[in-house]
Amino acid sequence: MPTAAETLDPAHAAARTREPAIVVDHLQKTFRLPHRRYSTLKERVLHPFSSSTYDELHAVHDATFSVAQGEFFGIVGRNGSGKSSLLKCLAGIYNADSGSVAIAGRISPFIELGVGFNPELTARDNAMVNAIMLGLSRKQARERFDSIIEFAELEEFMDLPLKNYSSGMVVRLAFAVTVQVDAEVLLIDEVLAVGDAAFQAKCFDQFHRLKAEGKTIVFVTHDMSAIQRFCDRAMLVERGKIMSIDSPSVIARAYNELNFGQILSEGAGPRMIPDVAEIKEAWFEDADGKRVTALEHGARMAMAMEVRFHQAAEDPWFSLHVRNPARHVVFSTGSTLHLTTTGAFTAGETVVVRVELENWFSPGEYTMTPTIAASGGTDVLDVREDLATLDVHGRPLGGVVDIPHTFEVHRS
Ligand SMILES: Nc1ncnc2c1ncn2[C@@H]1O[C@H](COP(=O)(O)OP(=O)(O)OP(=O)(O)O)[C@@H](O)[C@H]1O
């Protein structure tokens, strides 16, 4: 029986009508963590009645879901929630205790760094061995070899044993192999966490390509903007259990709430206070006040958010943060920087917060994250990660901003 969200959301509807590429049914993976064991003769004599006992850790607990062919499916959750264990069950790296996994087509996993690589072999040999293990013929592997090495930018190092590589180089090689072997189903765990900004941009290019080619991709990450940018649907897991499967924006929000909740229970940092205020929308505007998703570099522009108060609030703080594709906050502003107070708001009131500025961002894709806080910033009333996106056009520039400036050469 579909949920209300599934009925309304076109991504859910599409996922239901397409043939499934992955069907997971009541999957269970439990680790047994032994209690202290007495192994030496002396210990056994001293503790004659102790027996070997275990704690059971349900890394994957009764997981049932399916992923449609051609779907980009995100998995998010806090550290230790079971994402990698689930992906390893899908990849056949772990044997599940019970339940089943059915996958239509060839799988290419990017799961645990270094698995399948031999540190004594060169990048060349590792790439060939892996490509063949993942289903390419020798001839195909030879043909793909150049593009694998080119993608990984390891042309100069391909005859160096892998043990002499930096971890970043190994990641690039592993990801290059994963995306070049023409598998129908790709399982990708946390690739964005390890690379630098340039590598991330390359990963994003590959995601676009794989998506356009109709590949099925299961993608684990902590990067909510990537989830919202690429995924058709996403799943939130917590303590091995599936908490919900929904649209990427709903899941990103649930994940953020879970994280703020965690901070709250640890008694440190900001805490999430639900139900006071809600960020309904955020958008960019051009010089004429028209909502846009693309703008020419150098033009006058505005960014805005619409907030609805469900309860009365006194002097809430509004702020807006703009991130570039490398996830750096390139611009951040807030009411505290400009106003002594924002005033008092009543339940049911809707306000629009607007910031006007000159578009000094370098060409590229940007996202805006609006937030509302209270009590001097310690209570977060709402935060919407990457709610609006903006594509800035113009001639390519070197830096993250292009500040108006003069340039002179003086001869002495
Ligand atoms: N091989 C293993 N043996 C014992 N326990 C394990 C093993 N692999 C994972 N676990 C445990 O299972 C739970 C889920 O781990 P898993 O790595 O799947 O989480 P995760 O969501 O991928 O975490 P992270 O975001 O930190 O990568 C954790 O408590 C972890 O300690």
The ligand as an ORCA input file, in Angstrom:
! r2SCAN-3c Opt
* xyz 0 1
  N      32.537     -6.513     10.073
  C      31.904     -6.047     11.135
  N      31.973     -6.673     12.330
  C      31.305     -6.216     13.403
  N      30.525     -5.122     13.406
  C      30.424     -4.455     12.244
  C      31.104     -4.865     11.054
  N      30.791     -4.009     10.055
  C      29.973     -3.087     10.596
  N      29.743     -3.358     11.898
  C      28.881     -2.599     12.808
  O      27.610     -2.489     12.196
  C      27.051     -1.200     12.418
  C      26.756     -0.553     11.070
  O      27.999     -0.242     10.433
  P      28.080      0.357      8.958
  O      29.527      0.486      8.620
  O      27.235     -0.442      8.064
  O      27.432      1.801      9.177
  P      27.445      3.067      8.229
  O      26.081      3.649      8.292
  O      27.973      2.713      6.891
  O      28.468      4.024      8.992
  P      29.413      5.207      8.421
  O      28.524      6.346      8.026
  O      30.248      5.542      9.619
  O      30.211      4.633      7.295
  C      28.085     -0.433     13.239
  O      27.706     -0.486     14.583
  C      29.370     -1.184     13.007
  O      30.224     -1.081     14.123
*
